[in-house]
Amino acid sequence: IGNSGTANATLSITPAPAPGFAKAFSPSSIAEGATSTLTFSIDNTGALIPASSLDFTDTLPASITVATVPNASTTCTGGTLTAASGAGSISYSGGTVSAGGTCTVSVDVLSVSGVDAANTSGDLTSSIGNSGTANATLSITPAPAPGFAKAFSPSSIAEGATSTLTFS
């Protein structure tokens, strides 16, 4: 029959996309001195391979800190979550999200002033790429100013009599 020659074929491989990265406060609006849960969502549903070596740091704005009881948790596999009470930053490193999966990192934060907290994290990096930053804003209602009043008791007196002035 004879020699058919050679055959060539090219396989194009598209790299796995970096995981999606988002964050949200719940509730998204609180009073000064109240607590909200800050949740980071990592979405690897577009990849056929796991994303390991997950790493990000979030420096909090001055109007919020990590809560006294941080309730820090993650559904990612492994990794180290750092969120110390009263701290001004949150970090996560070394974790993994499965192929086609999602995971979260959550920490309670405390509003320490009545200024809204617009917050952008650092980049989420992983073994399959840089996902960029995540943004969220926590609306904080300032604490009301204390009331101030004064009153005379009795409020009507004769000339030369005594009345007590009370400030409250």
Secondary structure as UniProt FT lines:
FT   STRAND          20..26
FT   STRAND          29..31
FT   TURN            32..33
FT   STRAND          35..43
FT   TURN            45..46
FT   STRAND          51..59
FT   TURN            62..63
FT   STRAND          64..66
FT   STRAND          73..74
FT   STRAND          80..82
FT   TURN            85..86
FT   STRAND          89..97
FT   TURN            99..100
FT   STRAND          102..111
FT   STRAND          117..120
FT   STRAND          124..126
FT   TURN            127..128
FT   STRAND          129..132
FT   STRAND          135..141
FT   STRAND          150..153
FT   TURN            159..160
FT   STRAND          164..167
//
